[in-house]
Amino acid sequence: MNIARASIEKPLYTWLIMLICLFGGIWGFYSLGRLEDPAFTIKVAAIQTTYAGASAEQVAMEVSEPLESAIQKMGEVDKITSVNYPGLSIIEVEIKPTYDGTELPEIWTKLRAKVRDASRGLPSGVSQPYVNDAFGDVFGIFYAITAEGFSDAERHELATYMRREILAVEGVADVLVSGLPDEAIFVEPDLTLTAHQNIPPQSISSAIANANSVSDSGSLNADGTKTIIRPPEGSDSVDAIAGLSIGAGGTVVNLYDIASVYRARQSDPSLMVRHNGVDAFTIGIAGLATENIVEVGHRVDARIETLTEDIPLGVEKHSIYQQHHVVETASDDFLVNLAMSVGIVVLVLALFMGWRAAVVVGTTLLLTVVGTLLFMSLFSIEMERISLGALIIAMGMLVDNAIVVAEGMQISMLHGRNSRAAADDAASKTQIPLLGATVIGIMAFAGIGLSPDATGEFLFSLFAVISISLMLSWVLALTATPLLGHYFFVQGHEETEAYSGLLFRMYRWGLKLALKLWWLVIPGLIVVTVACFAGFGLMKQQFFPNSNTPLFFVHYKLPQGTSIDTTSEHLKQVEDWLSQRDDVVSTTTFVGQGATRFMLTYSAEKPNPSYGHMIIRTESIDKIPALQEDLERFGKNTFPEGEFRTKRLVFGPGGGDPIQVRFSGADPAVLRQLGDEAITILTNASDDLYDLRTNWREQEFALQPVYATNRAQTAGIDREDVAAALLFATDGVAAGVFRERERLIPIIVRKPRDKDDNLMDQVVYSSGSNGVLPIEQVLDGFDYDIQDTLVHRRNRVLTLTVGADIPVDQTAATVHTQIRAAVEAMELPLGYTMEWGGEFESSSDAQASLAGQLPLSLLIMVLISVLLFNALRQPIIIWLLVPMSVNGVVIGLVGTGLPFTFTALLGLLSLSGMLIKNGIVLVEEIDLQREEGLALNDAIVTACVSRLRPVLLAAVTTILGMAPLLSDAFFVSMAVTIMGGLAFATVLTLIAAPVFYMVFFRREEARRLAALAI
């Protein structure tokens, strides 16, 4: 039995399907998880190791190299990069994209085992490597907390209290606090007194180290009762530490007699944070992956609101980024766009097919969308940017099936047939072609969604939602649409002529002319297609568009070696300038490193005292370009010694330099020469590059004490003694920790800060003579040295990267085309390699991943089209139209000045699916008309006229349905792609397809006519 006829004869089943879709969709909408971006695992772990006193090159060779060699043996590893600083190694291990998130825990366990085994062979003085596999956690609810007038200890207490309370909120996975001031207990001995008392700094350090230690004192068992013995109480206050007794040379003195002991903020913190110019710390909150981030966010907001009663007056909370509000706004906007799209469909159908058809098709479309939400909830597909985009992409294809069935049924009923016969007639001719076309539309996206790598993981919801919605649209078109047509459509009379209107007459005349002038139409289409393909090469290319969140960033870099205080002072001037702008809502400043990862696509800069970062929020994205331009002008004019850059927030992976070229080899000096040469070539090759730089940055001066071996050994002083004396005179010696509840505050013994003696005036303790000697007696002065303090490695090879920025009105692809030939013409020394990075590498990787899957998808699509017709010529006619669909895309994007982005690529795939679907149904109709005995040209004209209204209505409703997206920064290029492409594709379907059909079958028609004549 025909499905459409059965839906009318057994309405109970059809109503059940409709009601399940409706009420299930409403339930699904409210139960769906909500995220900003798809749940995507960042497959990167960071390994941090300290090696005090070592240069960056020593760290690279003695720490990073052994660890990287061990890690490289893991088959799961895709890439290993490391940044080596003086005394610090940071290694990042990236896992191959073909491993999904469920396999990572086992991989991280294996990684820890490899690192642990390799660490046994590291030099003495190297710390145990720390493996951080939470590197990719996203803290999407991000606050700045200001507490003016509060002490540093009170700020720490406040942060601990807030973190503890927020962690108790249902659905919160982790809370990360950053930017709290670094405190220390400073012990500054009077050098004159300690020298006279013959008390070396080491004695002070030893006494302090055990002052607040925690040790096991055992227990007693008596009369069947176990009693724990607590250790003696340590020094748990600054005064108690100052009262410690120190023994040296047979005498005992109190620490306060020979040293000043006080608690203060460290002068060289790793991170400084300000919000609107006020000192602050940040709280980042991450939700559980299984939770609805909108609900988690509202629970967090409610909990923080209740905490205000317990938080002292003067503490203020400021939002930097609130993912739950962004997601909620996106969901609301989707509902608005959905309502507008359905409304547009109903209005257009009402104008061209009458209000009855509008109600039938509009209701089917609404049921399809809400039914898709039901299945999304059942399959745990969250509502996020990609899945919402998939629904919007599918919208143009969803309406097709219902229009074809409704239009066919309505025409049959106008000819006098009853609803059951009309439904049977309309669906029997189209249900298989529509099914095949629907599957082909789904397969257009299979290469993306089923890719076994990161692209597939990120975009799987796109494929899943399109598959669900398109298949559901086919089911509802054969069930709900006929039943609703049964209720709403009116039976006409036999003599009713459905295609006698002006539009049909004009189209019939134009089509006959095109068939007659086929020898002119086909070359014309070829010329237009070739011209548009040439124009495609001139079109701006962009991987991901700018975000519609009104945020942008400032990156400020001073020469390597600049203190964090100097960097901070410069950014204070920027804050003052921004505070006078009416278009600025807030500024959050991070000095020393980047912010907490508050978005999946945000990547923070690594620690560096000479680096500063600002997050600037404006009233709207329209305000950003002018503010960005003014701010860059101010920054470059005010701080010529620094590198002042602004960056827009982008959708998708971003944050790095748009233009990058990497050089790898063994000699740092050669790499720097290649970097300088590349900068010169890039500067000459394009005027659209600025702020050219290398990631190794500037070299720094270093002082190297010249150890007088003979004199020092005679005095019993070795190199470690000299190093300890210099450390005491500068940064200070870490002697122990001060325990304040859960806090561990370092105790630092150092030379008094009010002493301005030079390094040669210091004294060093000699264990041989049991006394102190001037350090100049064991040194022959100091040498000056220039060294690299940032050494980058990539896959165990030293790698220097040249980066550059581009103007806002240019794209990376355009500029890359200008410079590529010049850079690739560089002559490299033997053993050195060059490769491109930046946006070129990112887009190439994504396109390579897509290209790896598309052939299989394309083969399946072709096979389906061949099986549908059980012939070759009809599929060839349809597939000849696909390349021509680019014509409208080029015209649309070039005309609007928009770049071809990743979302535009998705729109092009959607457009191909719509074009193929229309082509299949049209060619199938021509075949049916020929089977009824009509001559070739008559069959073509009759079939095409009967398909005119469905094709036009599907195109008009889709094009107008995309109109609300023109104001959406993420979807605008996709909307223009579909609107422009579909407008041209409609012409292809109604003119090119019938002309091609006539050309392919005219010889067969001639043979048929000749046989009839005989």
N, C-alpha and C positions, 0 to 999 in steps of 0.2 A: 504493500500500500504506500502511496505517495505521502511523504512526511507532512507536507502542507495541507493536504486534504484531511489527513488523520487529525491534525491539530484543531480543525473545525468540527469534525465529527465526534471527537472525544475531547471536549473543551476542558474537562476537569484536569487532565494531565497538563494541558497548556497553562491553565491558571496556576497550577502548583508551581510550574517552572517560573512563571512571571512573579508570583508572590515570594518565592524563595529568593529570586534575584533582588527584588525590591527590599524586603525586610532584612534579608541576609546581608545585602549591601550596606544598609544603614547600620546594622550591627558591626559589620566589618570595618566601616569607616571609623567608628568610635573605639574599636578594639585594636586597630592596626598600630603597630609600633611606628614611631615617628623619629626620623633622623634627618640631619642636614645633608649628609652624603651617605652613600651606601656603606654598610658595615664592611670595612676593608682592612685587612691585616697588613700592617707595615712590617715587612719581613726583615727587620734590621735589628741587630743587637750591638750595643756599644761596650767595649772593654777598656777600662781605665786603669792605668798602672803608673805609679810614681817612682821616680829614681832621683832622689835628692842630690843636687850637685852636678848632675850630668848635663852636658850640652844637648841641644836638639839633635845633632848628628849622632852623638853617643846613644841617646835614647832610641833613635831610629834603628841603629845597628845592633845594639845590645839588648833591647827590650822588644821593639816592634817586630824586628826580623825573626827572632826565634818563635814568637807567638804566631806570627802570620804563617810561618813555614808549617807549624803544626796544624793550624786551622785550615790551610789550603788542602790538606789531605782529606777533608770531608767532601764527599761527592755532592752534598746538598748546597755547597757554597757557590754563589754566582759571582760575587765581587767582594774584594777586601780593600778598604781604603783606611789610611791612617794619617793623623796629624800629630806631629812630634814637636813638643815645646821643650825648653830647658826644664828638665826634671819631670816631665809628664808625657805619657803616651796615651792617645785616644784612638782606638781601632774600631772601625765600624764594619760589621760583617753582614752582607746582604745575601739572603737565601734565594735560590732560583725561583722564578715566579711560578713554576709549575707545581710547587708545593702549596697546599692550601693551609688555612689557619689551624685546622685540627691536627696537622702534623708537626706544628712548630714546637710544642712543649717537649716532645721527644728529641727534636733537633737541638733545642737549647740545652737539654741535659747532656747530649753528646758534645756540644760545644764546650760546656763547662768542664767536662772530663778532659778534653783535649788541652784546654788552657791550663787546667790544674797540673796535668802531667808535664807540660812544657815549662811551667813556672819553676819547676825544681832545678832547671838548668840555668836560671837567670842569675846575674851577678849578685853578690852580696850588697845589701842596701836597697834592693828593689822590693817594693811592697807586693803583697799578694794581689794579683789582678782581680778586678771587680767586674763581673759580667752583668750588664743591665739589659734584660730582655723586655723591659717595660718602656723601651725607648720610644715606641710609637703610640703610647697612650694619649688620648685626646681629652683635654680638660675644657670642655666646651662651655661651661658656665664659669666665667672668669671675672673676678672682682679685684679692685684695688681698695685697700683699707688704709685710711689716714687716721692718725692719732696725734694731733698736734699737742705739745705740752707734756706728753708721756715719756717716761724714761725708756731706755732700750730694754731693760728687764721687763717693764710693764708691757711693752709691745710683744715681746716673746710670750709672756703669759697670756695675753689677749689672743694671739695667734693659736697657741696650743688649745685654749678653751674653745675657740670657734671651730677649729679643725675637729676636735673631739665631738662636738655637738652635731656638726654637719655630717660626719661619718655615720652617725646613728640614724640618719634619714633613710627611709626605705628606698632602695634603688640606687644609692650612691656607691660606687665602686672604690673610689680613692679621692683623697683631697691632698693637694700639693701646695705648700706654702713656700714662697720665694721672696727674696728681697729684704728679709729681716736683717737689721744691722749686726755685724760680726763683733761680738764682745770678747774681751780677754782680761785676765788678771795679770797686770804687769808688775814685775819685780825688778827694780832698777838699783843695783848696789852702788854705794859710794865707793868709787874706784880707789880713792886715797886710803879710806879706812880698810877696805878688803886687802889692799896691797900691804899695808902695815901689819894687819892681823894675819897675813899670809893665807887668806881664804880664797881659794880659786872659785870661779863661777860654777865649776862642776860640783863642788860641795853643796852649794846652794841648790842646784838643780836636783841633786840626789835627795836632799832633805825634803824638797817640795814634792818629789815624785811619789813618796810614800805617805804624804800628809793626809790624803783623803782616799786611800785605797780601800777596796772591799776584799776581805779575805775570809776564808772559812775558819771558824774557831772550834768546830766540832760540836758534840752533844754529850749529855750524860743520861745514862739509864739507871734509874733508882726506883725501887718498889714498883716495878712494872710501868713506870712512866718515863717517857723520853723528853728531856729538856734540852732545847737548843741553846747553845752558847753564842751570843752575838760578839762580833769583834769590837775592840775599843773604838769609840767614836773618833772620827777623824776631824780635821779642821774644815768646818763647813761654813766658814765666813771669811771675808777678807781680813778682818781683824785677827781671827785665829791663825790664818796663814802668816800674817805679819809677826805673830808671837812665837813662831817656830824657833826651836833651838838648833844651832848649827855647831858641830864640833870640828875643829881643825887645829892641828899643831898642839894638841893637848889642852886647848881652851874651848870653852863653850860660850857662845854669844847668842842673843836673840836677833832674829832677822830684822826687827824694826830698828835695832841699834845701828845697822850697817846698810840698810836698803830702804827705799821708798816702795810701798806696796799699795796699789790702787787698781780699781776696776774702771775700764774705759772702752770706748769703741776702737776697733782696729783701724789703722790709718789707710790700709790698702785692701778694702773689701773686694770680694769677687763679683759682687753685683750691687748696684744702687738703683732704687726705683723711686720715681716721683709721679704723682698724678696731679695734673694742673699746677705743677710747680711745687707741690707739697710732698715731703718725704712720705713714702707709703711702702706697704708690702702687698703682695698679691696672693690671692687664694684661687686656685684652679680646682674645679670639681668635675670628676668624670663619672658618668652614669654606667650602670651595668649594660652590657651589650644586649641583654634580653629585655630591657625595660624601655618604655616609651619615654624618650628624653623630655617631651613636653610635660608629662606628668611629674617626672623627677624634678624638673626645673621649678615647677610650681610648688612642689613640696619643699624644695630647698628655700625658695623665697619665703614661704610661710614660716619655716623654722628660723630663718634669719630674722624675720620680723618679730618673732616671739623672744629672740635673744636680746633685742634692743632694751628690754626691761632690766636685764642683768649687765649689759655693757655700759661702762661709764660714759657720761656726757662728754662729747668732744670726739668720740670715735665715729667716723663716717664711712659708709659703704658706697663705692662708686662702680658702676657696671662698665667693664671694658668690652666684653662680648658675652651675649646671652644666647646660646644656641637654641634654647627652647623657644624664645620669642621669634627667632629667625625661622625655625621650623613651623611654628604656629602660623606665622604670617604667610609662609609659602603654602600651607594647607588651606588657609582662608582664601588666598589668591587663586588657588586651584579651583576651589568651589565657585568663585566668582567667574573665572574663565570657563568652567564647565557650564554654568548657568547661561553665560553669554553665548557659548557655542551652540548649546541646545536651542536657545532662543533664536539664534540666527538661522539654524537649520529649519526650525518650525516656520519662521517668517518667510524664508525663501521658498520653502515648499508650499506654503499657503498662497504665495503670489503666483507660482507657476503650476501647481497641481491642485490647488484648492485646500481649504482648511481640513478636510477629512484626511487627505493624504499626509498633511502636516502633522496631525495628531497621531496617525499610525506610525509614521517613520520617527517622529520625535520621541514617542513613547518607547519604541524599540531601541533607539539610541540611548535613552536614559537608563533603560533596564540593562543594556549591555555594559555601560560604565559602572553602575552600582553593583551589577553582578560580578564584574571584574574585581571590585573591592572585596567582595565576599571571598573569592578564591585567593586573592592576595593574603587575606587574613588566615585562611585555612592552610596556606603553604608558607606562612611566616615570612612573607615578603613585605618589608617595611615601606612606609610611605616616605620617600626621600626624593632628592632632586632628580635622580635618574628614573625612578619608577613613575614619578609624576610626569616627567618628560615623555616617557613611553606612552602614557595614556593620551597625552596631547598629540604625539606623533601618530598614534593609532586612530585618532579621531577622524582623520580624513578617509581612512579605509573602513572604519566601522559603519559609516553611513551608506556605503556603496551597496552592500548586500541587501539591506532593507529597501533601498530605493529601487533596485532592480526588481525585486519581488513585488513590491507595492505597485510600481508603475505597470508591470505586466498584468497583475491581477486587476488593477483599475481599468486598463484598456479592454481586457477581456470582458469585464462586467459591463462596460459601456457598449460593447457589441452585443449585449443581450444575454450573456451566459450568467448562470447563478454563481454564487460565491465559491461553492465547492469545486465546480468545474473550472472556474477562473483560477483558483488557487492551484488546482492540479495542473492546469495548462502552463501557468507562469513558472511554477517551481520545477516541473518535470523537465523543462528545456534548460533551466539555468542552475539547478542545484549542484550537479557534478562540475560544470565549468566554474561555478562560484567556489566550490570546495577546493578544486585544484588551484584556482587563483589565490584563494586565502592561504593555502599551504605555501605557495610560492612567495607570497608576501611575508610569511613568517620566516621562510628560509633565507630571505634577504638579510635578516638580522642574526641568523644562526651562527655565522662566522664570528660575530662579536661576542654573543652571549655564551657560546660553548667553547671559546678559546681556553685552553688549559693553563693559562698564565694569569698575570695580574690584571690584564685588560679584561679577560673573561670574568674574573672575580668582581671587578669594579662595575662592569656593565651587565652582569647576569640578569639583574632585575629588569633591564631594558628588554632583553629577549623574552624573559618569562612573562612579563606583563603584556607585551605585544602578542605573544602566542595565545595567552588566555583570552584576551579581549577579542582578537580576530576570530578564534574558533567559537567563542560565545556569540559573536555577532552573526556568524553563519547559522548556528543553531537557532537563535532567536528570529532570524530572518525567515526561517522555514517553519517556525512554530508561532511565535507571538505576532509577527506581521500578518500572516494569513487570518488568524483569529480576529485581530483588531480590524482588518479589512472587511471581514465578514460582518462585523458590527457597524462599521462606519461607511463603507462604500455603497453606492447606490447602483442598482442594475439598470442599464439603459436599454436601447432598442437596436435592432440589427443594422439599421441604416446609419447609425451614428458613425461619423468619420472623425477619428481621433487625431489625425495628423494633417488637418486642413488649415491650420493657422498660418499666419504670415511668416513666423520664424521657420516653420517646417518647409514652407514653399521656397523661401530664400535659400535655405540649406540645400534642398533638393536641386535647385537650379545651380548653385555653386559647386556641388559635388559632381553633377553631370559635366560641368565645364572642366573640373579638375581631371575627371576620367578621360575626357576628350583630349586634354592637353597634358597627358601624363608625361610625355617626353620633355615638357618644360618644368613640371612640378618636381620631379625627382632630382634633376640637376640643381634646381633652386634650393631644395632641402639640403642637398650635399654641400653646396656653397655656403649656406647659412651655418651648417654644422661645423664645417672646417673653420670658418671665421670665428665661431664661438669657442671652439677648442683652442684656437690661437689666443683668443681673449682670455680664456681660462688661465693660460700661462702668465698673463699680465695682471691677473687679479691678485689682490693682497691675500696672503696666507697667514693664518694665525692658528696656533694649536688650541688654546682655550681662550674664551673671551674674558674681559674684565668682569669682576663681581658686581652685583647690584647692592652690596652692602656698603654703606657710606663710610668706608675706612680706607686709609692709605698709610704707607710706611715711610719713615725716614731712616736711611742707613748713613751713618757718619763714621768715617775712619780717619784717624790721625796717623802720622808716621809710627811705625812699629817702635815700641819702647816708651811711648807717651804714657804718663801716669793716668790712672783712672780719675784722679781729681781734676786734671786739666781737661780731660774729655767731658767730665761732668759740668765744669764751668762753661764750656762752649755751648753745651746743650741747654744750659739755663738761659743763655741769651736767645736761643731759638724759642724756648718756652715763653719768654717775655714778649717776643715778637708775635707769636701765635695768640697770646692772651689778648692782644689788641684787635684781633680779627673777629668780626661778627659772625662769619661763616664757620667758625670752629666751635664745636660742641665740647670737646674734651681732648686732652693730650695725656698720654702715659709714656713716661720715659724710662728706658732701661739702659744703664751704663755698665759696660763690662761684658755683656752677652745679650742674647735675644730673650724674648719672652717665653713663657711656658707654651707648649703646643696647644693652642686653643681651637685650632681647626685641623681637620685631617690633612689638608693640603699646605699647612703652614710649617715651615722648617726654620728653626731658630739658628742664629749664628753661634758658633762655638765661643767659649770664654776668651776674651782678649781685652786688657785694660784700655787699649786705644780705640775701642769700638763702642759706638753708641747707637741706640735704636729707639724710634718713637712710633707709637700707634696713635694716629690722629683720626678722630671722628668728626665728620661734618654733618650739616643738616640734611643733605641729600647728595646723591652721586653727581648731580648736575653742578654742584659747587666745587667738586674736586679738581677738574682741569685747571681752572683759573688760579685756585689756591696753590695747587702743585707748582704751577709755573712761577708764581710770585715767590713761593718759599724756596724753590731752587735758586732763583736769582739772588735772594737775600743770603742764602747759605754759601753760595759760591763767592759772592762779593765780600762777605764778612769773614769767612774762614778760607782764605786762599791756600793755606798750608794743609788743609784737610781735603778729604774726598766726600762730598756732600751729594747724596742721591735720594730721590724719592721713587717709590714703587707703588703701583696700583695692586690691590688685592685681586687675584684671578681665580676663576673657577678651575678646578682640577689641579694637578701638580704644577707647582710654580715656585717662585721665590728666588730662583737662581738667576745667573746672568743670562740674558737672551742670546748673547753671542759668546761662545767659548771655543778655544782651541787648546788642546793638551799636547805637551811634549814630555816624552819619557826617555830616561837613559840613566847612566851610572854616575855622571859627574855633575854635582850641583852647579859648578861654575859654567859648564857648557850649557846646562839648562837655562841659567839666567841669561846667557848670551842669546840663546834661541828665543827666549821670551822677549828680550829687548828688540831683536830683529823683527819678530812678529808684530810687536806694537808699532814699529816704524812702517812696516808694510801695510798694516791695517789702517793706519792714519792716512797713508797716501792713497789707499784703494777706495776709501769711502769717506764722504763728509758727514755721514749719518751715524758715526760712532763717537762716543765721548766717554770720559772717565775710564780709559783703558788702564788695566792694572794686572798684576800677577798675584796669585794666591799665596806666594811665598813672601810677599811684601818686602819691606826694606830690611837690609841687614842692620844689626845693632852693634854698638861698641861694647866690649867686655874687658874688664881688668883681669890680668893674669899675674898673681904674685910670683916673683922669681925666688924659688926656694934655695937658700944657701945651704947645700947639703952638708958640707963639712962642719960649718959652725953650728948648724941646727942639731946635727947628730951628736956633736960634742956636748951640747947643752941638754941633750935628752929630749928634744922637741921634734916630733915628726910632722908630716904634712897634715894629718888629721887634727893635731893640736892647733896648727895655724888656721885651718879652716874653721875650727870651733871658735877661735878668738875673733876671726872676722865676722862670723855669724852673730856672735854676741854683740859686736860693735855695730851691726847694721839691723838686720831683721829681728834678731833675738833668738834665743834657744828655747824650744818647747820643752818645759820641764815636767809637765804633768797636766792633769785636768781638775777643774773645780766642779763638783757635782751639785747642781741645783735642781732637785727633783729629777725630771727626765732629761734636763739639759747637761751637756758636757762642755764647760767653758775652758779653753786652753789657758794654762799659766805660762807666761813667757818671761824669761830672764833676759834682760838686755841692758845695754849701756844707757845711762840717763840721757833723755832727749835734749836736755839743755846744754849738753856738751857738744861743742862744734869742732873737736879735735879731728885732724885728718887720720887716715888709716894707719900711717906710719907711727903715730903717737900711741898706738894701742900696746897693751902688754899681753904676754902669753905665759901661761903657767907651765913650769918645767917640773915634771915629776922627779927627774934625776936630782936636781938641786933643791927640790922642795921649796921653790920660790918662783917669783915672776921675773920675766925679762922683757925689755922693750922689743916689740916685734921687729923693729928695724935691724936688730942684731942677728936675726935668723933669716932675713930677706935681703935680696939685692934689689929692692924696689919693685915696681910693677910695670908690666908690659901692657900695651894696648892691643887689642885684637878685634877684628871684625868677624862676626859669625852670623849664621842663619839661625833665627829663633822660631821659624815656622818651616818645617820640613814635611812635605806631603809625599805620600807613597800611594800607589794604586796597583793592586795585585802584585805587591812585593817589589815594585820598581819605583824609583824616585820619579815623581811626576809633577811638572809645573804647569799650571793652567793660566792662560791669558783670558781675561774676561773684559767685556765692554757692554755699555748700555746704548740704547737707541732712542731717538725721539719718539714722543707719544703718537705722532702721526705716521710712523713707519712700523712695519712688522718685521720680525726677525727673519722670516723667509726672504723678504725683499732685500734686506741688507746682506744676508748671507750669500745671495746670488751675486752681489757686487764684489764681494771679497774672496770668494771661494778659490777662483783660479789663481789669484796672486799668492795666497797662503800656500796652496798645494804645490806651487812652483818653487818653494823654498828648498834649498839643498841641505839635507840633514847629514850630520856625521854618521859614520858607520856605527850601528848599534843603537841609534836613536830613532824614535818613531813619533809620528804626529797623528792625532785623530780629533775629530770635531766633537764638541759637547754642546751644552746649552739646549735651546729649543729645537735645534736641528736634530740632535741626538734623540730627544724625547719623542718628537713627532715621527722620526724614522723608526724607532723601536715600536711605537704604537702601530704604524702602518705596516711594518714587517709582520707583526703579530696578526693583524687583520688579513694581510695578504696570504698568510700561511693557512688560514681557515676558509677564505672565500672560494678557492677553487672547488672544494668539496660541496659547499653550499650552492655554487653556481651549477655544478654538474647535476645536483638533485633537482634544481629549478628547471633546468633544460629537460631532464628526463620526464618530469611531471608534465611539462607542456607537450612533449612528444606523445606521451601515453594518453593525454586527454584527447588528442586529435587522431591518434593512431596513424600519424603521417608526419612528414618533415616540412613541407612547404608552409603550412600554417604557423608552426612554431618559429620558422625563420622570419616570416612576416612580422610576428610580434616582437622578436628579439632585435630586429632591425630598428625598431622604434626606440629602444633603450638608450643607445648612445646619443640620440637626438634630444633626449630629455635634458641633457646638459645645457642646451641652448637657452632655455628659459631661466635656468639657474644663473648663468653668466650674465644675462641681460639684467636680471633682478639685482644681483649683488654689485655689479659694476655700476648700475644706475643709482643705487643707494649709497655706494662707497663703502659697503660693509666687507670685511674680510671673510674668506672661506675658512671656517673654523671646524673643530671636531663635531660640534652640534650640526653644522651645515652638512657634513658628511652623512650624519644620521638622517637628516632631512632628504638627502639625495637618495639614500637607500629606500626610504619610505616612498619617495616619488616613483622610483623604479617599480616598487610593488604595486602602486596604484595604476601606473601605466600598463603594466603587464595584465593586471586584472581586467581593466577596461578592454584591452586588446583581445584577451581570451574570449570574453563574453561577446564582443562584436564579431570576431571571426567565426565563432560558433553559430551566431545568428545568421551570418551570410551562408554558411554551410547548410543550415536548416532550410533557408529559403531556396537554395539551389536544389536540395533534395525534393522540394515540393514542385519542381519542374520549371522554375523561373529561369530566364536567360541570365547570363553572368552579370551584365550591367544592371539589369532590373533587380536581380537578387541583391547586389551590392547596395543599390540605392534604397530599396525597400528595407533591408536590414539596418542600414545606417540611420535612416530616418526614424525607425522604431527605437533606435538606441540613442537618438539625439538628446531627448529630455533626461534620461538617467545619467548620461555622461556629463551633460551641462550642469545638472543639479548637483551631482556629486562634486564637481569641480568648484562651482560657485559656493556651495555650503562649506567646503573645505577651505577655500581661499578666505572667505569672510570669517570662518571660525578661527583662522590663524591671526586675525587682526588684533585681538586682545594681547597677543604675545609680542607685538611690535614694541611695546614699552618695557619688555623684560630683557635685561642685559644678557642673560644666559641663552634665551631662546630666540632672540631677534634674528640672528643670521639663519637659523633653521627655519623660522617662519617665512622669511623672504625667499629662501631656497624653495620651499614647498609652494608658496604663492606664485612666484615667477615661473618655476618649473612646471607646475600643474596647469597654469594658463597656456603655456606652449604645448604641454603634453596633450591637452584637450584638442588642440588643432591637429596634433599628430594622430590622435585616435580617430578623429572624424574626417580627416583629409588624407593623411599619409597612409594609414592602414588600408583603407579601401583602394587607394591607387596602387599600392604594392600588391594587394590581392589580385587586382585586375591584371597587372603585369605578369604575375606568377601563373595565372590560370587562363590567360587569353588564348594560348595555343591549345590547351585542352578544350576550351569552349569552341574554338574554330573546328577542331576535329569532330566534336559532338554535332555541330551544325551541319558539317559536311556529311556525316553519317545519316542525319535526318533527311537531308536533301536527296540522298540516294533512295 
